[in-house]
Amino acid sequence: MASVDNLGDQKIKYYNYADLENFFNYMRAKRRNRVSKRIERKRISGKKIKFNYRLLVHDIIKDGDQYVMVGEAFYPKYSSSSGYTSYTGAHTNFSYPGNYGMYFVGYRYTHAVVVGFNDKGEVLWDNSFEIDNVLSYNLDQFVHVDSNEERIVLLYLYENEIRTKIIKGNEVLEGESAENIQLSFDDDKLRNESMGIESLEPWYKNNFYAYGTQNIKNEKDTGVKLNRRVFYVNKVRYK
């Protein structure tokens, strides 16, 4: 965090990920304990603590007398491609295994870190929000914030589910939960094997809208096609 005066002089404060109380909470308990012990050993020995996380940082949110920063941690994911190459000649016919190298499959999101600062750039509190199994070919903002004086709701949409977590400073008021996007008919069944586009966006005040495409199957309702592809828009408000 930096303050810049009228002459352009800057006073910058740096915060290590290891200084945050809840940054590593997205990890499983055993892995988190191993990381905590490694941090403690380095502190005792006076060694520098380094973590290489990529963060997609959102615009700062003014919330009362504090400033809230949200950043989503991600890493590029690659996969390898291999197969067999065949060769046919005048007197020979054979195949041999080949490795065609690595290719990019998307950005894997791990969690969002939420930090509250005062007007001097000092950390007041921090929290985190697990982002489960999100893989996106585009580097986009997933997590959105609905905040007031009593709580902060963190929410994102993935695979037809709106996933939420409610925090207040360092506290977790309600752990991660999920609710499916509402379908038009009671007997509609979403065909998850062919998910289309989807996104959650801020709308007005504390309202959001979710939109996307869905492949739906309905075997019971009369007057409804057995299989249909729809484009939906849903208003979302957390209560």
N, C-alpha and C positions, 0 to 999 in steps of 0.2 A: 504494500500500500504506500502511496506517495502523496505528499502535499507539495504543491507548486505555488510559489509566491509570484507577485506581479513582475519580478525581474527574471522569472524562469528558473530560479534556484529550486532544487528538489531535495526533500528529505524523505528517504525511502526506508520503509520497515519491511524486513523479510521474515516470513514465517515458514518453518520447515513442516512438511507433512507430519513428521513425527511429533511435532509440538501440539497437534490437534488431538483432542481426547477421543473422538469417534471416527476418525478417518478410515480406519481399517476394520470397521464393524461389518462391512459387507463380506468379509472372509469367514470361512468356517472356523469354529472355536479353536481347533488344534493349530491351524495355520496362523491364526491371529495371535495365539500364545507364543508361537515360534518367532513371529515378527517382533512382538513386544520384548521378548528376551534378548533378541539380537540388538534392538535399540538400546536396551539397558546396558548390555555389555559394551557397546561402543561409547555410551556416555561415561561409563566408569573408566574406560581406558583413554578417554579424551579424543577418540577418533571422530572424524566428520561423518554425519549420518546423511546418506544420499538415497533418494528414491526417484526413479525416472518415470513419472506419470505424465501422460498427455491429458490436458483438461480443456474441454470446450466450455468457456466461461460466458455466462449470460450477462445481460445488462444488470447493473446494481439496482436493487429495489430499496427505496426509502420507505421505512416502516416505523412510524412514530419517531422516536429519537435515536433509532439505530439504522444501520445500512446492512442489507442482507445480500450476500453474494452466493450464487449457485454455480457450480462447475461440474460437468459430467466427465468422468474418467473413461477413456477408451484406448484401444490399441488396434492397429491394422492386423487383420487375420489373413494368412496365406495358406494355401494348400498345394500339394504336389500332384503332378500329373504323370502317369506312367502307363505303359502298354507294350504291345508287341509290334514290331515292324517286320513285314513280310518281304521276301525277295524271291523273284522267280526269274531264272535264267534259262539258257538253252539246255543245260544238263543238270540244273540244280534247282531246288525249291526248299527254302528254309525260312524260319522266323527267329527273331532274337528280341529279348526284352530291351526296352528303352525307357529313359527318364526324360520327360519333356520339360522339366523345371517347375518353378513355383508360379502360381498365379494368385491374384488378389481376389478374395471372396467377400470382403466387406469390413466394416468397423465393428468390433465387439465392444459393447458398453458394459462396464462392471458396476459402477455406482455413481451417485451424485453426492458431492460434498456441499454442505450448507454452512456458511459462516456468518455470524453477526459481528459487526464492527461498530464502535462509537465514532463520533465525529473527528477523533484524533487518529483514526486508523488502528486502534487497539482491538484485539480480539475479545469479544464478550462471551461468546459461546460457539460451539460447532456441533454439527450433527451430520448424519449421512442417510442415504436412501438407496437400497439395493435395486439394481436394474437387472432383472432376471432374463438371461438368455436373449438379449436384444442384439441382433446382427443387422446392420444397415449398410447398403452399398453407398449411401450418401451420408456425409457428416452433418447431421441435422440436430437441432435441439429437440429432445424428447420430453424432459421433465419440465413441468410448469408449476407455478406457485400461486396459491390462493391464501393470502395472509391477512390477519387482523390482530388486534391487541391480545386476543386470547389464545390463538394457535396459528400454526402455519401448515397448510395442506400441500403436500407434494403429490403430483399425479402425472401419469403418462399413459398413453394408449399403445398397446402392442398385441397383435393377433386377436383382435376383437374384444380385448379386455382393458378396462380402465383400472389401473393399479394405483393405489394410494397409500400414503403414510402421513400421520399427523404428529407434529412435533411442537414443542414449546421450549426454545432454547436447547439445552442439553437433554431435556426430557423427551421420551417417546410416549405420547398420549395414546396413540393407537398404532400398532404395528402394521406391516404391509398387508393389504387386503386387495381383492380383485372383484370386479363386477362386469358381467358381460354387457356388450352393447345390445340394447333392446331391439328385437326383431318385430316385424309387422304382424305376424300371426302366431298364435299359441303353438302350433305344430310345425313351425319353421325350424329346420335344422341346418346349422351352418356347416358347410363342407370345408373343414379346416385344411384339407390337403391342397387347396388352391386359393390361398389368401391373395387378395388384390391390394391395391393401394390403400393407405389409411393414414390419418393424421389427426392430432389434437391441437387446437389453436385457441389463443385468448380471443374473447369476443368483446364484451363490455362489462364494466364493473367486475364482479366475481363470477362471471359466466364464461364458459368456454363452448366451443362447438367441435364435435368429432365428425369426420366425414371419411368416406372411403367406398370401396366396392366389395361386394360379398357374393359368393356362390352359394345358393340356398336350395335345399331340397325339402319338399312338403308332400307327404304321402297321404294325408288325412283330410285337410280342408278342401271343401268343394269350391269350384270356381277359381282355384289357384293352380298354376302350372306345377308339374312335378319337379322340374328343375328350372331355376331362373337366376339371372345375374342382375343385381340391383346396385344402384348408387344411393347411399344414404347420407343424411345430415341429421345429427342428433344434438340437441342443446344439453349441455352438461353443467350442473351446478351442485357443489358439495354442500350438504346440510348437516 
